[in-house]
């Protein structure tokens, strides 16, 4: 996967804690994992309403499609 180099500023205590747990070279990996988790949560919340909307109308949509299929099939058989 292509990468982009960034210059970011974080509070020193946070950087020190990450480095103590993950090592000097683990900082980028930690930040990538944290960003992925945060993005997944944000996307989940953003799409939650859309998904719930589709789910709430799923049965109605199936019924409409069944009626449409029956109408199309009847006209084809004539």
Secondary structure by P-SEA (a helix, b strand, c coil): cbbbbbbccccaaaaaaaaaaccccaaaaaaaaaaaaaaaaaaaaaaaaaaaaaaaaaaaaaaaaaaaaaaaaaaaac
